[in-house]
């Protein structure tokens, strides 16, 4: 293992991005001299980035931020100055690896087999973790991945009410969107002497907000079409369907949706990732690198204010001790109904 001395840098996580995590860091290292050197953008090695925590009793813990592909190197002060590295998590290679020719999967192909075929072809040694639905069932219809490997995988994820990403261990994960109605908060972003909040700002906007999702199954031949609709019917939600926000649906179609129940679950999962978006919070806090996008946290603004439930959308984890951790979140309504 080749260790790098980090002068400065951040890891940026975004829940809605195709590439969930990116890194920008400045390191002290030798500029690569040959193509076989590890520190280059040719894919010879991944960057494994950790961020440490020092507790009050002087105990130390290292928290992984993930595995990253080096995209660019830049050295403004050559030949001995620090090297600036821009890097992306492993999903970047899945996005880049478009198929030279269409690939057909038969109706008897299982979902797991197809996912593993497309992922392990690019990363043969990674772990593929699929939860929330049974991936060992057959597609039931023939499917063709034309060119876009990532889009095909993402369509499978959405059709099964899931998100997909490479996690902090480097594994490919396809898992359900959390059920925020019943989930406990994983951490409190609290104000005051015992809290971690440094400062916070709030924004209200209706941009890119919808309060219903209509999911349709595109069935081949004479098969009966399927549909599922999820509405934001929470009476406490400012964007509830048929409330003052009116009706703002989003539409989604996929050949992977074969039953009305599956279509509804896909619609509900997509809606759960956007409800509460009009009320967003940007914050600076004492770093907790164990937090991840889509985590549910408690947020309070003063000693007198109550705790709000927020879903984390973005996080910027500093790789040096001199800067706070920043991020954004959205308040989470309590229920979504059909």
C-alpha positions as CSV (number, residue, x, y, z in Angstrom):
1,X,0.0,0.0,0.0
2,X,1.3,3.5,-1.0
3,X,0.4,6.2,1.6
4,X,0.0,9.9,0.6
5,X,0.5,12.9,2.9
6,X,-2.6,15.1,2.6
7,X,-2.1,18.8,2.7
8,X,-5.7,19.8,2.2
9,X,-8.9,18.5,0.7
10,X,-12.5,17.5,0.9
11,X,-14.7,14.6,0.0
12,X,-18.1,15.6,-1.4
13,X,-21.2,13.3,-1.1
14,X,-24.5,14.0,-2.9
15,X,-27.5,11.7,-2.6
16,X,-29.0,12.6,-6.0
17,X,-25.8,12.5,-8.1
18,X,-25.0,9.7,-10.5
19,X,-21.5,9.6,-8.9
20,X,-22.4,9.8,-5.3
21,X,-18.9,10.8,-4.0
22,X,-16.1,12.9,-5.4
23,X,-12.8,14.0,-3.8
24,X,-10.5,17.0,-4.2
25,X,-7.2,16.8,-2.3
26,X,-3.7,18.3,-2.3
27,X,-0.9,15.8,-1.5
28,X,2.9,15.8,-1.2
29,X,4.1,13.1,-3.7
30,X,6.4,12.6,-6.7
31,X,4.9,13.4,-10.1
32,X,4.4,10.1,-12.0
33,X,7.3,9.4,-14.3
34,X,6.0,6.3,-16.1
35,X,2.6,4.9,-17.0
36,X,2.9,2.1,-14.4
37,X,3.2,4.5,-11.5
38,X,0.2,4.2,-9.1
39,X,-0.4,7.9,-8.9
40,X,-1.9,8.6,-12.4
41,X,-5.3,8.7,-14.1
42,X,-4.8,5.4,-16.0
43,X,-6.6,3.2,-13.4
44,X,-3.6,1.4,-11.9
45,X,-4.8,1.9,-8.4
46,X,-7.7,3.4,-6.4
47,X,-7.4,6.0,-3.8
48,X,-8.7,4.8,-0.4
49,X,-9.6,7.8,1.7
50,X,-10.1,7.8,5.5
51,X,-11.0,10.7,7.9
52,X,-10.1,10.4,11.5
53,X,-12.0,11.3,14.7
54,X,-10.4,12.1,18.0
55,X,-12.7,11.5,21.0
56,X,-12.7,13.3,24.3
57,X,-10.7,10.4,25.9
58,X,-8.1,10.7,23.2
59,X,-9.3,7.5,21.5
60,X,-8.9,7.7,17.7
61,X,-11.1,6.1,15.0
62,X,-10.6,6.1,11.2
63,X,-13.8,6.3,9.1
64,X,-13.6,5.3,5.4
65,X,-14.9,7.7,2.8
66,X,-14.6,5.2,0.0
67,X,-12.5,4.1,-2.9
68,X,-11.9,6.7,-5.7
69,X,-10.6,6.7,-9.2
70,X,-8.0,9.4,-10.0
71,X,-9.4,11.6,-12.8
72,X,-6.9,14.4,-13.0
73,X,-3.5,15.5,-11.5
74,X,-2.4,19.1,-11.5
75,X,0.8,20.6,-10.1
76,X,0.9,24.4,-10.3
77,X,4.4,24.7,-8.8
78,X,6.4,22.1,-10.6
79,X,8.6,20.1,-10.0
80,X,8.3,19.9,-6.2
81,X,5.0,21.6,-5.3
82,X,2.0,19.7,-4.0
83,X,-0.2,17.8,-6.5
84,X,-3.9,18.5,-6.7
85,X,-6.0,15.3,-7.3
86,X,-9.5,15.2,-8.5
87,X,-11.1,11.8,-8.1
88,X,-14.5,10.1,-8.4
89,X,-15.9,7.0,-6.7
90,X,-16.2,3.7,-8.6
91,X,-19.5,4.5,-10.2
92,X,-17.5,6.7,-12.7
93,X,-16.1,3.6,-14.3
94,X,-19.6,2.1,-14.6
95,X,-20.8,5.3,-16.3
96,X,-17.8,5.4,-18.7
97,X,-18.1,1.7,-19.7
98,X,-20.7,1.9,-22.4
99,X,-21.4,-1.2,-24.3
100,X,-19.8,-1.4,-27.8
101,X,-22.7,-3.6,-28.9
102,X,-26.2,-4.2,-27.5
103,X,-26.4,-7.0,-24.9
104,X,-29.6,-9.1,-24.7
105,X,-30.8,-10.8,-21.5
106,X,-33.4,-13.5,-21.9
107,X,-36.7,-13.7,-19.9
108,X,-35.2,-16.4,-17.7
109,X,-32.2,-14.3,-16.6
110,X,-32.3,-13.4,-12.9
111,X,-32.0,-9.8,-11.8
112,X,-28.9,-10.7,-9.7
113,X,-27.2,-12.4,-12.6
114,X,-27.7,-9.4,-14.8
115,X,-26.5,-6.9,-12.2
116,X,-23.4,-8.9,-11.5
117,X,-22.7,-9.4,-15.2
118,X,-22.7,-5.6,-15.7
119,X,-20.8,-4.6,-12.5
120,X,-18.3,-7.4,-12.2
121,X,-17.2,-7.0,-15.8
122,X,-15.8,-3.7,-14.8
123,X,-14.8,-4.5,-11.2
124,X,-14.3,-8.3,-11.0
125,X,-13.4,-8.4,-7.3
126,X,-16.0,-6.1,-5.8
127,X,-18.9,-7.3,-3.5
128,X,-22.4,-6.8,-5.0
129,X,-25.0,-6.3,-2.2
130,X,-28.7,-6.3,-3.1
131,X,-31.4,-5.9,-0.5
132,X,-35.0,-4.9,-0.2
133,X,-36.3,-7.2,-2.9
134,X,-35.7,-10.7,-4.2
135,X,-33.0,-10.4,-7.0
136,X,-33.0,-14.2,-7.7
137,X,-36.3,-14.1,-9.7
138,X,-36.3,-14.0,-13.5
139,X,-37.0,-10.9,-15.5
140,X,-40.0,-12.5,-17.1
141,X,-39.4,-10.7,-20.4
142,X,-36.4,-10.3,-22.7
143,X,-34.4,-7.2,-22.0
144,X,-31.7,-5.4,-24.0
145,X,-29.0,-3.1,-22.7
146,X,-28.4,-1.0,-25.7
147,X,-25.3,1.0,-24.7
148,X,-25.7,2.7,-21.4
149,X,-24.6,0.3,-18.7
150,X,-25.3,2.7,-15.9
151,X,-28.8,3.7,-17.1
152,X,-29.8,0.0,-17.4
153,X,-28.7,-0.7,-13.9
154,X,-30.3,2.4,-12.5
155,X,-33.6,1.5,-14.2
156,X,-33.5,-1.8,-12.4
157,X,-32.9,0.0,-9.1
158,X,-35.7,2.5,-9.6
159,X,-38.2,-0.2,-10.7
160,X,-37.5,-2.0,-7.4
161,X,-37.8,1.1,-5.2
162,X,-34.0,1.2,-4.7
163,X,-31.0,3.5,-5.0
164,X,-27.6,2.3,-6.1
165,X,-24.1,3.4,-5.3
166,X,-20.6,2.3,-4.3
167,X,-20.3,2.5,-0.5
168,X,-17.4,3.3,1.8
169,X,-16.1,-0.2,1.6
170,X,-16.0,-0.1,-2.2
171,X,-18.9,-2.5,-2.6
172,X,-21.7,-2.0,-5.1
173,X,-25.0,-1.5,-3.2
174,X,-28.6,-1.6,-4.4
175,X,-30.9,-1.0,-1.5
176,X,-34.4,0.5,-0.8
177,X,-34.9,4.1,0.0
178,X,-35.2,4.3,3.8
179,X,-38.7,4.4,5.3
180,X,-38.4,7.8,7.0
181,X,-41.9,7.4,8.6
182,X,-40.6,4.8,11.1
183,X,-36.8,5.3,11.0
184,X,-35.1,6.8,14.0
185,X,-32.6,9.7,13.6
186,X,-29.0,8.5,13.5
187,X,-27.5,11.7,14.9
188,X,-28.4,15.1,16.3
189,X,-27.2,18.4,14.8
190,X,-27.8,20.5,17.9
191,X,-27.1,24.1,18.9
192,X,-25.4,25.1,22.1
193,X,-22.5,24.2,24.4
194,X,-23.1,20.5,24.0
195,X,-24.0,20.7,20.4
196,X,-22.1,20.4,17.1
197,X,-23.8,23.2,15.1
198,X,-21.6,26.1,14.2
199,X,-24.0,28.0,11.9
200,X,-27.0,27.3,9.7
201,X,-29.0,28.9,6.9
202,X,-32.5,28.1,5.6
203,X,-34.1,28.3,2.1
204,X,-37.7,27.9,0.8
205,X,-38.1,27.2,-2.9
206,X,-40.5,25.3,-5.1
207,X,-38.0,24.6,-7.8
208,X,-37.8,20.9,-8.9
209,X,-40.5,19.9,-6.5
210,X,-43.2,17.4,-7.2
211,X,-45.9,15.9,-4.9
212,X,-46.9,12.7,-6.8
213,X,-45.1,10.1,-8.9
214,X,-46.9,8.1,-11.7
215,X,-45.0,4.9,-12.6
216,X,-46.0,3.0,-15.7
217,X,-44.8,-0.4,-16.9
218,X,-44.1,-0.6,-20.6
219,X,-45.1,-4.2,-21.4
220,X,-44.1,-5.9,-24.6
221,X,-46.7,-7.5,-26.9
222,X,-50.3,-7.6,-25.7
223,X,-49.5,-7.7,-22.0
224,X,-51.8,-5.4,-19.9
225,X,-50.1,-2.2,-18.8
226,X,-49.4,-1.6,-15.2
227,X,-49.4,1.6,-13.2
228,X,-48.7,2.8,-9.7
229,X,-49.3,6.3,-8.3
230,X,-47.9,7.7,-5.0
231,X,-49.1,11.0,-3.6
232,X,-47.8,13.2,-0.9
233,X,-51.0,13.2,1.3
234,X,-49.4,14.1,4.6
235,X,-51.7,16.8,6.0
236,X,-48.7,18.5,7.6
237,X,-46.8,18.7,4.3
238,X,-46.7,22.1,2.7
239,X,-46.5,20.4,-0.7
240,X,-49.3,17.9,-0.2
241,X,-51.4,16.9,-3.2
242,X,-54.4,19.1,-3.7
243,X,-53.1,21.5,-1.0
244,X,-52.0,25.1,-1.7
245,X,-49.0,23.7,-3.7
246,X,-51.6,22.3,-6.1
247,X,-50.8,19.2,-8.3
248,X,-47.3,18.7,-9.5
249,X,-46.8,15.1,-10.7
250,X,-43.7,13.4,-12.1
251,X,-43.9,10.5,-14.5
252,X,-41.6,7.5,-14.8
253,X,-41.8,4.5,-17.2
254,X,-39.8,1.3,-17.2
255,X,-40.0,-2.1,-18.9
256,X,-38.9,-3.6,-15.6
257,X,-42.3,-2.7,-13.9
258,X,-44.5,-5.8,-14.4
259,X,-47.1,-5.5,-11.6
260,X,-49.2,-2.7,-10.2
261,X,-47.6,-3.3,-6.8
262,X,-44.1,-3.0,-8.2
263,X,-45.1,0.2,-10.0
264,X,-46.5,1.7,-6.8
265,X,-43.4,0.8,-4.8
266,X,-41.2,2.4,-7.4
267,X,-43.3,5.5,-7.3
268,X,-43.3,5.7,-3.6
269,X,-39.5,5.4,-3.4
270,X,-39.0,8.2,-5.9
271,X,-41.4,10.4,-4.0
272,X,-39.7,9.7,-0.7
273,X,-36.5,11.1,-2.0
274,X,-38.0,14.5,-2.8
275,X,-40.7,15.3,-0.3
276,X,-39.7,18.2,1.9
277,X,-37.4,19.7,-0.7
278,X,-38.9,23.3,-0.5
279,X,-37.4,23.7,3.0
280,X,-33.7,23.1,2.8
281,X,-31.0,23.8,5.4
282,X,-27.3,24.5,4.8
283,X,-25.1,24.0,7.9
284,X,-21.6,24.0,9.2
285,X,-20.9,21.5,12.0
286,X,-18.2,19.8,13.9
287,X,-17.2,17.0,11.5
288,X,-18.8,13.5,11.8
289,X,-17.4,11.6,8.8
290,X,-19.6,8.6,9.6
291,X,-22.7,10.4,8.3
292,X,-23.9,9.5,4.8
293,X,-26.3,10.9,2.3
294,X,-30.0,9.9,2.9
295,X,-29.3,9.6,6.7
296,X,-32.1,10.9,8.9
297,X,-30.8,13.4,11.5
298,X,-32.3,15.7,14.1
299,X,-31.8,19.4,13.6
300,X,-32.3,22.1,16.2
301,X,-31.5,25.8,15.8
302,X,-31.4,27.1,19.4
303,X,-31.8,25.9,23.0
304,X,-35.5,26.8,22.8
305,X,-36.3,25.3,19.4
306,X,-37.7,21.8,18.9
307,X,-35.9,19.1,16.9
308,X,-36.8,18.7,13.3
309,X,-36.3,15.5,11.3
310,X,-34.1,16.1,8.2
311,X,-32.8,13.9,5.4
312,X,-29.2,14.6,4.5
313,X,-28.8,15.5,0.8
314,X,-25.2,16.7,0.6
315,X,-22.1,16.5,2.8
316,X,-18.6,17.9,2.4
317,X,-16.2,16.1,4.7
318,X,-12.9,18.1,5.2
319,X,-9.7,16.0,5.2
320,X,-8.0,18.5,7.5
321,X,-8.8,19.4,11.1
322,X,-9.0,23.2,10.5
323,X,-12.3,23.3,8.7
324,X,-15.9,22.4,9.7
325,X,-18.0,19.9,7.9
326,X,-20.7,21.4,5.7
327,X,-23.9,20.0,4.2
328,X,-27.5,20.4,3.2
329,X,-30.7,18.7,4.3
330,X,-34.4,18.8,3.8
331,X,-37.2,18.6,6.4
332,X,-39.0,15.2,6.2
333,X,-42.8,15.0,6.3
334,X,-44.0,12.0,8.3
335,X,-46.1,10.0,5.8
336,X,-46.6,9.3,2.1
337,X,-49.8,7.5,1.0
338,X,-51.2,6.0,-2.2
